Amino acid sequence: MSIVNITENPTIPLIIVRQQNFENWLMAETEQVQSWLKQTQASNGVSLIPDATGKLQKVVVVLENPNHYFASGDIVKQLPVAHYQYGGASEYQEAFAFGWAMGCYQFNRYQQPQQRATLVIDDKALVEKVLKFTTASALVRDLVNTPAADMMPEHLGQTALALVAQYGGQVEQIVGDDLLAQNYPTIHAVGRASVHQPRLIDLTWGKAGDPKVTLVGKGVCFDSGGLDIKPKAGMRNMKKDMGGAAHVLGLTQLIMSHNLPVQLRVLIPAVENAVSSNALRPGDVVTTRKGLTVEIDNTDAEGRLVLCDALDEANNDNPELLIDFATLTGAMRVALGTELPGFFANNDDIANTLMSMGTQINDPVWRMPLYNDYKSLLNSEVADIANCATIPFAGAITAALYLQEFVNPDTDWLHFDVMAWNIRKLPGRPLGGEAFGIRTVFDYLQSRYNK
């Protein structure tokens, strides 16, 4: 991620100045620097300052808000490849380093990586901290960006195995028809039409006696919509429909790398929602793991089907906290846009804390209502519940209410409905896969359990 603690290479000073302090800072500089910055009108952005021979002497970066975690996200792309020594207030250091590292991100599985400048920081602990967060975010991006041909259920399983190989723990996988034998019928029903066998990935890590935290992630590795097939525009980026699984794997890496004192369980129902002669049909009725019967109104509302069996399994452990992530509804994108992830919670204190924490670290999340009166929109004439409402309103809420049917009401539960994708370029946030909310959720977990 192009951040290091020490280097034997020569370094170029990189000075961070808050915009409102720029004039006072400039008055204390040499006449040469003052002249150069005034002539180039460098009261904002990046300025490369040469010495008398024309060689790069120092870099001055003027930012409106250096505490913003993505303020420095584009700076690395504006600099010649070299080693730059951070120079600025210590209060800006963490945010600046995070933004720099995220700006270095490249999805280069199929291309040669571009060489980037390196930031040198004289604080080993800070460098290690920042790299833990940026590595987890990069994992989410890499998983979401990988085309479906190379990111099917078996590949998600390999990612989970790689995490336990690095940090310990164990992974079990229930694959194909074994899902029916072990009573995960809705996961099997959604994924049975694909040549890539559906599976439930079950990762466990931590010490007995520590508080139990369970993560569940939607792992629909490609979503054609099933027989209610998506239109071309809607299907183009459906490699990202395993974004919920990617988020929980990134969050898992954060928990493991920080050795958080919890008993962690991660459940990922991983499937491809494909079209074949044995595909799930509109009008079919499926009996879930919980025993509730579900009428399939739309095969493109498949995420909640795979999640409901996993959530019911999670209840068996009576976790203290149950969190799921999913790229679940377009309705959430209509409500909040693509860059603000919505979440539902059955605990007001946790919800309020998350919203406050997210604002502080520029990883915002926004609470949505579990409005129970909309539950009747899921009524079915032939089954206990339908998998989606027949009207196009409140889609994110009705999806959350469906999932809530499979959660123990005594368990603190959070449901995140995320985009997992940047549709525009922003500093430190390129087009493509993105991690939303995992830094905020981890900060909450750390404040709750690491005491």
C-alpha positions in Angstrom: 0.0 0.0 0.0 3.1 2.3 -0.3 3.4 3.3 3.3 6.5 2.4 5.2 8.0 3.2 8.7 11.7 3.3 7.7 13.6 3.5 4.5 17.3 3.7 3.5 16.4 5.7 0.4 16.6 9.5 0.3 13.3 11.1 1.1 11.6 14.2 -0.1 9.8 16.3 2.6 6.0 16.3 2.1 4.5 19.1 4.2 0.8 19.1 5.1 -0.8 22.5 5.7 -4.4 23.2 6.6 -5.9 25.7 4.2 -7.0 28.1 6.8 -3.5 28.2 8.2 -1.8 28.5 4.8 -1.0 32.3 4.9 0.6 32.1 8.4 2.6 29.0 7.4 3.8 30.7 4.3 5.1 33.7 6.1 7.6 31.5 8.0 9.0 29.9 4.8 12.0 31.0 2.8 11.7 33.7 0.3 12.2 31.2 -2.5 9.3 29.0 -1.3 7.1 32.0 -0.8 7.8 33.3 -4.3 7.2 29.9 -5.9 3.9 29.3 -4.1 2.6 32.8 -4.7 3.5 32.6 -8.4 1.8 29.2 -8.8 -1.2 30.4 -6.7 -0.8 27.3 -4.5 -3.3 28.0 -1.8 -4.9 24.6 -2.3 -3.8 21.2 -3.6 -0.3 19.8 -4.3 2.7 22.0 -5.1 6.1 20.6 -6.2 8.8 23.0 -5.2 12.2 22.8 -7.0 15.5 23.8 -5.6 17.9 26.2 -7.5 19.0 23.4 -9.8 15.4 22.4 -10.7 15.5 19.2 -8.6 12.4 18.5 -6.5 13.1 20.0 -3.1 9.9 19.5 -1.2 6.2 19.0 -1.7 3.5 21.1 0.0 0.0 19.8 0.2 -2.7 22.3 1.2 -6.0 20.7 2.3 -9.2 22.2 3.5 -9.7 19.4 6.0 -6.6 17.2 6.6 -8.6 15.1 9.1 -10.9 13.7 6.4 -9.9 10.1 5.8 -10.0 10.5 2.0 -8.7 14.1 1.7 -5.3 12.7 0.5 -6.8 10.0 -1.7 -5.6 11.5 -5.0 -2.2 12.9 -3.9 -0.1 9.8 -4.7 -1.2 10.0 -8.3 0.1 13.6 -8.6 3.7 12.8 -7.5 6.7 11.4 -9.2 7.7 8.0 -8.0 10.0 8.6 -4.9 10.0 8.3 -1.1 8.3 11.1 0.6 8.7 11.9 4.3 5.5 12.9 6.1 5.7 16.4 7.6 2.7 17.8 9.2 0.7 17.9 12.5 0.4 14.5 14.2 -3.3 15.0 14.4 -3.5 14.7 10.6 -1.2 11.7 10.3 -3.5 8.8 10.5 -6.2 10.2 8.2 -3.5 11.3 5.7 -1.8 7.9 5.7 -5.1 6.1 5.3 -6.2 8.3 2.3 -2.7 7.9 0.7 -2.8 4.1 1.0 -6.4 3.9 -0.4 -5.3 6.1 -3.3 -2.5 3.6 -4.0 -5.0 0.8 -4.5 -5.0 -0.9 -7.9 -7.0 -3.9 -9.1 -4.2 -5.5 -11.1 -5.1 -9.1 -11.3 -5.3 -8.9 -15.1 -2.9 -5.9 -15.7 0.6 -4.9 -14.7 0.6 -2.7 -11.6 1.7 0.9 -11.9 4.6 2.0 -9.7 3.5 4.4 -7.0 5.3 6.9 -4.7 6.0 5.8 -1.1 5.0 7.6 2.1 7.5 7.4 4.9 6.1 7.8 8.5 8.3 7.7 11.6 5.7 5.9 13.7 5.7 2.1 13.3 2.6 1.5 15.3 0.6 4.0 13.2 1.8 2.4 10.0 0.8 -1.0 11.2 -2.6 0.3 12.3 -3.3 2.0 8.9 -2.2 -1.0 6.9 -4.5 -3.3 8.8 -7.5 -1.1 7.8 -6.4 -0.5 4.2 -5.5 -4.2 3.6 -9.0 -5.2 4.8 -10.6 -2.6 2.5 -8.5 -3.7 -0.4 -9.6 -7.3 0.2 -13.2 -6.2 -0.1 -12.4 -4.3 -3.3 -10.4 -7.1 -4.8 -13.2 -9.7 -4.2 -15.9 -7.5 -5.6 -13.8 -6.4 -8.6 -12.9 -10.0 -9.6 -15.1 -11.2 -12.5 -17.6 -13.9 -11.7 -15.7 -16.6 -13.7 -12.9 -16.3 -11.1 -15.1 -15.5 -8.1 -17.6 -18.3 -7.7 -18.7 -20.0 -4.4 -15.6 -22.2 -4.4 -13.3 -19.1 -4.7 -15.1 -17.5 -1.7 -14.3 -20.7 0.2 -10.7 -20.4 -0.8 -10.6 -16.8 0.6 -12.0 -18.0 3.9 -9.4 -20.8 4.0 -6.6 -18.3 3.3 -7.7 -16.1 6.3 -7.6 -19.0 8.7 -4.2 -20.1 7.3 -2.9 -16.6 8.2 -4.7 -16.0 11.5 -5.9 -19.4 12.8 -9.4 -20.8 13.2 -11.1 -23.3 11.0 -13.5 -23.4 8.0 -16.1 -26.0 7.2 -18.1 -26.0 3.9 -21.4 -27.7 3.2 -21.5 -28.2 -0.6 -24.2 -29.1 -3.2 -26.8 -31.7 -2.2 -25.3 -31.9 1.3 -27.1 -28.6 1.9 -30.4 -30.6 1.6 -29.1 -33.4 3.8 -28.2 -30.9 6.5 -31.3 -28.8 6.1 -30.3 -25.6 4.2 -33.0 -25.8 1.5 -33.2 -22.2 0.4 -29.5 -21.9 -0.2 -29.7 -25.0 -2.3 -32.8 -23.9 -4.1 -31.2 -20.6 -5.3 -27.9 -22.1 -6.3 -28.8 -25.5 -7.7 -29.1 -24.3 -11.3 -25.4 -23.4 -11.6 -22.6 -25.8 -12.5 -20.8 -24.1 -9.5 -22.3 -25.9 -6.6 -23.9 -23.8 -3.9 -22.3 -24.0 -0.4 -22.4 -22.7 3.1 -19.0 -21.4 4.2 -18.7 -21.6 8.0 -15.6 -19.9 9.5 -14.9 -20.0 13.3 -12.1 -18.2 15.2 -11.4 -17.1 18.8 -11.3 -18.4 22.3 -14.0 -20.2 24.2 -15.5 -18.0 26.8 -15.2 -14.8 24.9 -18.4 -13.0 23.7 -20.0 -14.5 20.6 -20.2 -12.4 17.5 -21.6 -13.8 14.3 -21.3 -12.3 10.8 -23.4 -13.3 7.8 -22.6 -12.2 4.3 -24.6 -12.6 1.1 -22.5 -14.5 -1.4 -24.4 -14.4 -4.7 -21.4 -14.6 -7.0 -23.4 -13.7 -10.0 -27.0 -12.8 -10.2 -28.7 -13.3 -13.5 -32.1 -12.8 -11.8 -32.9 -16.4 -12.3 -36.0 -17.1 -14.4 -37.2 -13.5 -13.6 -34.1 -12.6 -15.6 -32.6 -9.2 -15.2 -32.4 -6.8 -18.1 -28.9 -6.2 -19.7 -28.3 -3.0 -17.8 -29.2 -4.5 -14.4 -27.0 -7.6 -15.0 -23.8 -5.9 -16.2 -22.2 -5.5 -12.7 -23.8 -8.4 -11.0 -20.4 -9.8 -10.2 -20.7 -7.5 -7.3 -23.7 -9.3 -5.8 -21.3 -11.2 -3.5 -20.4 -7.8 -2.0 -22.0 -8.8 1.4 -19.7 -11.8 1.6 -16.7 -9.6 0.7 -17.6 -7.1 3.4 -17.8 -9.8 6.2 -14.5 -11.3 5.0 -12.9 -7.8 5.2 -14.4 -7.3 8.6 -13.2 -10.7 9.6 -9.7 -9.8 8.6 -9.9 -6.7 10.8 -11.1 -8.7 13.8 -8.4 -11.3 13.4 -5.5 -9.0 12.7 -6.4 -7.0 15.8 -6.9 -10.2 17.8 -10.2 -8.9 19.1 -11.3 -11.0 22.1 -14.5 -12.5 20.6 -15.7 -15.9 19.5 -16.2 -15.1 15.9 -18.4 -17.1 13.5 -18.7 -16.2 9.8 -21.5 -17.7 7.7 -21.5 -17.1 4.0 -24.2 -18.7 1.8 -22.4 -18.7 -1.6 -24.3 -19.4 -4.8 -24.7 -18.4 -8.4 -28.3 -17.5 -9.3 -28.3 -19.0 -12.7 -30.9 -20.2 -15.3 -31.3 -23.8 -16.1 -34.0 -26.5 -16.4 -33.9 -27.0 -12.6 -33.9 -23.3 -11.7 -36.2 -22.0 -8.9 -39.5 -20.8 -10.5 -41.8 -17.9 -9.6 -44.7 -19.4 -7.7 -42.7 -22.2 -6.1 -42.9 -22.7 -2.4 -39.7 -23.5 -0.4 -39.6 -24.7 3.2 -36.7 -22.9 4.9 -34.4 -24.2 7.5 -36.5 -22.6 10.2 -39.6 -24.4 8.9 -41.4 -21.3 7.5 -42.7 -21.8 4.0 -41.8 -19.1 1.5 -43.6 -18.4 -1.8 -41.3 -17.3 -4.5 -42.8 -14.1 -6.0 -39.6 -13.2 -7.8 -36.5 -15.3 -8.3 -34.5 -12.0 -8.5 -35.2 -11.5 -4.7 -32.8 -14.4 -4.0 -30.4 -12.7 -1.6 -32.8 -12.9 1.3 -33.5 -16.5 0.5 -29.9 -17.6 0.9 -29.5 -15.3 4.0 -32.5 -16.6 5.8 -31.1 -20.2 6.2 -27.7 -18.7 7.4 -29.4 -16.4 9.9 -31.4 -19.3 11.3 -28.3 -21.3 11.7 -26.6 -18.4 13.5 -29.4 -18.5 16.1 -28.1 -21.9 17.3 -25.1 -20.3 18.9 -27.1 -17.5 20.7 -24.5 -14.9 19.7 -24.4 -11.6 21.6 -24.3 -9.7 18.4 -25.4 -10.8 14.9 -24.5 -8.7 11.9 -25.2 -9.3 8.2 -24.1 -7.5 5.1 -25.8 -7.8 1.7 -26.1 -6.1 -1.6 -29.8 -6.6 -1.1 -32.0 -4.0 -2.7 -32.1 -1.3 -5.3 -34.6 0.4 -3.1 -31.9 1.3 -0.6 -29.9 3.0 -3.4 -33.0 5.0 -4.4 -33.4 6.1 -0.8 -29.8 6.9 0.2 -27.8 6.8 -3.0 -24.9 4.6 -3.7 -22.3 6.1 -1.2 -24.3 6.0 2.0 -25.0 2.5 3.2 -28.3 2.0 5.0 -28.7 -0.4 8.0 -31.4 -1.7 10.2 -31.1 -2.4 13.9 -33.2 -3.8 16.7 -31.1 -1.9 19.3 -31.3 1.8 19.4 -28.1 2.4 21.4 -26.0 0.4 19.0 -27.6 2.1 16.0 -26.9 5.6 17.4 -23.4 4.7 18.3 -22.6 3.4 14.9 -23.9 6.5 13.2 -21.8 8.7 15.4 -18.7 6.7 14.9 -19.1 6.5 11.2 -19.2 10.3 10.9 -16.0 10.7 12.9 -13.9 8.4 10.6 -15.6 9.3 7.3 -17.2 5.9 6.9 -20.8 6.9 7.4 -23.8 4.6 7.9 -27.5 5.6 8.1 -30.2 3.9 10.1 -33.4 2.9 8.3 -36.7 1.9 10.1 -37.9 -1.6 10.8 -41.5 -0.4 10.2 -43.4 -3.5 11.2 -46.7 -2.3 9.6 -45.2 -3.1 6.2 -44.8 -6.8 7.2 -48.3 -7.5 5.7 -46.9 -6.6 2.3 -45.1 -10.0 2.5 -48.3 -11.9 3.0 -48.9 -15.0 0.9 -52.1 -16.9 0.1 -50.3 -20.3 -0.1 -47.3 -20.0 2.2 -46.3 -18.5 5.5 -44.5 -15.6 3.8 -43.6 -14.3 0.3 -40.0 -13.6 -0.6 -40.9 -10.0 -1.7 -43.8 -7.6 -1.8 -45.9 -7.3 -5.0 -45.8 -3.5 -4.8 -42.6 -1.5 -5.7 -42.5 0.6 -2.5 -40.5 0.3 0.7 -38.4 -2.5 -0.8 -35.4 -2.2 1.5 -37.7 -2.2 4.6 -39.7 -5.2 3.5 -36.5 -7.1 2.7 -35.2 -6.3 6.2 -38.5 -7.4 7.7 -38.3 -10.7 5.8 -34.8 -11.3 7.3 -36.0 -10.3 10.8 -38.4 -13.3 10.7 -35.3 -15.6 10.9 -33.4 -13.7 13.7 -33.9 -14.5 17.4 -35.7 -11.5 18.8 -33.5 -11.5 21.9 -30.3 -11.1 19.8 -28.9 -7.7 19.0 -29.0 -7.7 15.1 -27.7 -5.3 12.5 -28.5 -5.7 8.8 -26.5 -3.6 6.3 -27.8 -3.1 2.8 -24.8 -1.9 0.8 -23.9 -1.0 -2.8 -20.4 -2.4 -2.6 -19.5 -0.4 -5.7 -18.3 3.1 -6.6 -20.2 4.5 -9.6 -18.0 7.6 -9.7 -14.3 8.4 -9.0 -13.7 10.2 -5.7 -10.4 10.8 -3.9 -9.1 7.4 -2.8 -12.2 5.7 -4.2 -11.8 4.5 -7.8 -14.6 3.1 -9.9 -15.5 -0.4 -8.9 -15.7 -2.5 -5.8 -15.8 -0.6 -2.4 -16.0 -1.4 1.3 -18.7 0.5 3.1 -19.2 0.5 6.8 -16.6 -2.1 7.9 -14.3 0.4 9.6 -17.3 1.8 11.5 -18.5 -1.6 12.6 -15.0 -2.6 13.6 -14.5 0.5 15.7 -17.8 -0.3 17.4 -16.7 -3.9 18.1 -13.3 -2.7 19.4 -14.9 -0.2 21.7 -17.3 -2.8 23.0 -15.0 -5.8 23.4 -11.4 -4.6 23.6 -11.4 -3.2 27.2 
